[in-house]
């Protein structure tokens, strides 16, 4: 029989962990805010080969990968979307070679996935040098972003040869949920464009996120970046930056603009 592990703060389905697997539990395969219609079993589909499996299955019968919930396509679901991106990933690949880049990517992936798990997010997909993640709660998303930056900085501090800097962007709004776990829509595009405005080590976010988190962080931790043009978006969008410290008991680190203010 499989042992079952439930994560703290996670109200969704319990994740089954086979007895012969590592001690680290599998990550939840379905976000708690998305459920199948009442009375219908939760379908499961392999995100890699598309193979469908019975609801009780935890692994793909075709390739053995952990299954992702088959999300029902709906619109109007409000979520906080978070993008991460390793700055200058192409340059790093050229400089370090494929093996060196793979090591960096693996370390980055572990750090981001740990933060997703800790703060009840849901990994939609990897982008090769980053992630697309969604959260039901904007403050949890912001705290996950801080956790990622702290751990990236801590890693770099003990490994001078680990030249990784991560950009993070957040936006909150309605998304279109697609069968198989992907999401689409303007909110996703906006989050990516917000991330693109940031530099390595920074966390930028939109006005919709600001309204959700502004009472949960000290005013000095939030920098008003003003209205900005985002590629492909109409007009200017009000953006902010969340500054962070290497540890919780240190003052926030200044950003490139924050140091000048």
Secondary structure, 3 states (H helix, E strand, C coil): CCEEECCCCCCCCCEEECCCCCCCCCCCCCCCCCCCCCCCCCCEECCCCCCEECCCCCECCCCCCECEECCCCEEEEEEEEEEEEECCHHHHHHHHHHHHHHHHHHHHHHHHHHHHHHCCEEEEEECCCEEEEEECCHHHHHHHHHHHHHHHHHHHHHCCCCCCCEEEEEEEEEEEECCCCCEECHHHHHHHHHHHHCCCCCEEEEHHHHHHHCCCCCHHHEEEEEEEECCCCCCEEEEEEECCCCCCCCCCCCCCCHHHC
